[in-house]
Amino acid sequence: MVTYASYLNKKSNLPKLSVGVASLDTLVGLMAGLITFPIVLTFGLSDAISESTVGALFISIPTGLGSYGAVGRIVAVAFFALAYIAAITSSVSLLEVPVSSLMDKFGFKREKSVWLITLFLFLAGIPSALNLNILGTIDSIFGGVLLIFGGFLVTFFMGWVVPGKFNEELSDSKVGIKTTRYLKFMTRWVAPPIIGFGLFISVFDLLKGWVS
């Protein structure tokens, strides 16, 4: 979201866009949970997916939908097609960060930067593609810990390190006074401790999994 937001027009209605993005993202997450967890409980797959969250997607969904015959298989194909689209679109935003860094720092053309970063990520991803345990470990570290840590740093940075810059951005976006006060309060006092608590739980679970 930070990557895409950097390309927004200054006249964009940020509060409206934020509510829309957050609402749709939460809705999709809840829908995925309503599909995944009943399947896990119904077919007793908790042990099969306990070692890695990746199993919830690649074990529980195919098992559950496959039991419903042709209709289930069609739904499974549609589900994983949408998951593929979600992964690709997310990869675009993630790829843009290092690509833009190479362009700004070393003056590379976009095409060259894209090929270099893609090649590096392809080579770095080979172990995960060959071993599900490695994929689960990488997912736990980057998706479960560092992703939350990044969110914590963003809220702490905007709320406490450069609050003046944050105020300037809010003023330029011409949001209302109530919205400005709400965002500043949430960014300083609410988001950092909540995200920090989630980060603590994620690190604890990661270390617990490694020890066991």
N, C-alpha and C positions, 0 to 999 in steps of 0.2 A: 504493500500500500504506500509506503514511503517512496518507493521508486516511481510508481505511477503518479503519485501526488506532485512530484517534482516537475512534471510536465503539464500540470494543470494551468489553466488561464487564471490570472489574478482576479478575474471577475466571477470565477466559479463560486457557487453557493456551497461552501464547505460543510456547514452544519447539516444541510439537506442531504448532501452526498454521503456524509459520515453515517447519518441515521440509516440511509438506504443500504449502504454496504454492510454495516454492522448487523442490521436486521436480517438481511438475506443470508449472510454468512452464518449467523446463529441458527436460522431456520433450517438451512441445509445440514448443519451439524446435528441438530435435534432429530431430523428425519433419518440421517444415517445411523444415529444411535438407536432409534426405534426399529430399524431394520436389523442391525447387527446383534444387539444384546438378546432379543428374544430368540434368535437363531442359535446363539451360543448356549443359552439355557435349555432350549428345547432339545437340542441334539447332544448335550453334554460335552461341548467342545472347550470348556474352560481350561482343561489340562493341555489341550493341543495348542492353545494360543497363549498360555501363561508365560512362556519364555520370550515371546516377542509380540509387540503390538502389530507387527506386519501380518501375523497369523489371523488377526481379526478380519482382515480384508481378503486375504488369499486362501483362507481355510474355511472360515465360517460362512461367508457369502456363497461360494460355490456349493458347499455342502447343503446349505439350507434351500437355496433356489433350485438346485439339481434334483431335489426330492419331489418337486412339483411337476415333473415331466417336461413336455415340450414348452409349455407356457413359462415355467420357471427358467428354462435354459434361455429363452428369448429375453426374459427380464434380466438374466445374468449378463447376457451379451450387451444389452443396452446399458446396464449399470457400469460395467467395466469400460465401455466406450466413453461414458461420461467421466469416469475416473481418469481415463487417459487424457481427455481434453483438459480436465482440471490440472493434471500433472504438467502437461505441456504449457498451459497458460501461466502456471506458477513458475515454471522453469524460465519462461521469457523474462519475467520480472526479476528473478534471482540472477539471471545471466546478465541483465542490464547493468547491475552494480559493478562487477569487475570489468565489464566491457567499457563502460563509461570512464572508469578509473584509468584504464590503459590509454584511452583516447585523450583524456585530460592531462595525464602525467607524462606520457611519452610521445604524444602526438600521432599515435597510430590511427589509420583509417578504420572505420567501423567494421568493414569486412574482415580485415586482418585481425582485429581484436576479437571478433566473434569466433573465428577459426582457432585462434590460440587458446582461448578460454574453453571452447568446446572440446578441443583435443585434450587439454589438461584434465577436464572433468571426466571425459571418457576413460582415460587411463586410471584416474583415481577411483572410478566406479567399478572397475573390473572385479576386484575382490568381492564387493557386495553382490555383484551379479552372479558370481560363482558359488557363494556360500550364504545361505539364509541367516546363519548366526551372525556373520559379519554385518549383513544388512540390518539385522535387528539391533546390533550394538551401535552402528552408525546412526540409526534412526533415534535411538535412545539418547545419544550424546547431542547430536545436532538438532533433532526435532523436538526432543523432550527437555533439554537443559539449555543449550546455547540460544535456541529460539526465544525461550522465556527470558533468558538473561539479556538478550538484545532488547526485548520490550521493556525490561526494567531500566536499562541504560537510557533508552529514549525518553521515558517519562521522567526519570530523575534528572537527565540533562536539560530537558525543556523546562521542568518545573523549578529547578534549583541552580543550575549552572548558568544558563542563559535566559532567565525569565524576561529580560528586557527584549531580547530578540523575539521571544514567543509573543509578548504583548504587541510588538510591532507587526508581526504577521497577522495577529487577530485584528488589529486596527486596519490593516490593508485589505483584509477580506470583508470588512464592513459588517461584521456580525453584531448582533444586539448586545447591550450592556449585560443583560441577564445571562445570555449565552457565554459571553466572555468570562464573567465571574464564575460561572459553572465549570467551564473548561479549565480555568486556572486552579480552582479548588480541587477538582478531580485529579489534575496532573500533579499537584503538589502533595496533597494529603491523602488521597484515596487510592489512586492507581499504584504508586510505588510500594506501599506496604502489602497490598493484595497480591501484586505480581511477585514481590519478594517472598511472600509466603508460599506461593505456587512454585517458585524456584527452589526453595528449601525442600519442599516435598519431592520435587523431581530429582534433585541431587540425592536425597535420602533413598528414594526408590532405586536409583541407578546404582548407588554404592551397595545397597542391600542385595540387589540382583548379582552384582559381581562377587560379593562375599559368599552368597549361597551357591 
